[in-house]
Amino acid sequence: MYTPVDVESGTDAISLSGRRSPTIAYPRNIMDDVASTEKQSIDNIPKTDVPLERTYSLLRKVVYLAAYFSLNLALTISNKALLGNAKYPWLLTTMHASSTSFGCFVLLGCGHMKAKFLSTQESLTLVAFSGLFALNIAMSNVSLAAVSIPLHQIMRSTCPVVTIAIYWLVYKRSYSRETYLSMVPLILGVSIATAGDYYCTLSGFLLTATGVLLAAMKTIATNRLVGNFSPMEVLLYMSPLAAAQCVAYAFVTGEVHEVRLELAANTFRTLDWTFFLGLLVNACMAFALNIISFQTNKVAGALTISVCGNVKQALTIMLGVILFSVPMGPLNAMGMLITVAGAAWFSKVELDNRKTRS
């Protein structure tokens, strides 16, 4: 009977018959090659690419989504109030990026966050992302001036569908049939809720479509980035770059020149302290929303964030009626209900899919 040799001790193993087996000592380099081959075969086993958002609990997703919605709506209302007194959207965005950058550096200095040393590739990635971030805002503002507001809102409501298409084309990721069907009431509801005069030029339509594509790309890029960096790290490196780019846009669009004229005419002296307090609160909310937005994208996923954008449009209309006495007809109200119903359907589908996977 053959019995293997105890290679480590150099002694022969005893066979069951009590006699020593012939000593066969395999060279150590051969054994090392076998072990190395086995390790390589194990390392080459394909690993399941599970989306990051599927690793978080339902409770955590609900908490972050609730915080995201609350801050998003509050900042939207605050922006509307501020832009009513000073129509400088690019400078307002610069303030948002600057306050986020300042807040991140304060947290870094206090030891509440850590920043790792970036490689050249990581640095270039964050620079590209900051450019995408600023370009997305620029395209949205430019396209809004080229088409009617109802058409702009309808086209922006297709962001979830564009997000799905990018995931399928680039990352080969698909969703259930119910998820695809739930997109119909989400888009239809926004279309009805924002019904109005539709007009655009060909260039305006193309600019708006490009803006939709950029918005979906930014949402997906954020989701991919926060898988490699913490949301705070992304904001720490990206915010100063975005602020500088927004200042450049403010120069190009003439906002800086207009502010200089206002300062020369002492127009800002007519504003009371509540306006400047509102600016401070607005900047703090922007900092908080940026953190929550990136973390929510990481926890809930890019598609869910896109769906939230549609629901936000409907809720913004409702808040406009309540706070600013914006007129709303029964058709608009029906569109809001359809949008909310579509979001509820999407949520149910996500819950059912989660139960199926578990």
PyMOL commands that set and color helices and strands:
alter all, ss='L'
color gray80, all
select helices_A, chain A and resi 28-43+52-55+58-85+89-109+120-146+149-156+159-171+177-193+202-225+231-253+255-264+267-270+273-300+302-324+330-357
alter helices_A, ss='H'
color red, helices_A
deselect
rebuild
show_as cartoon
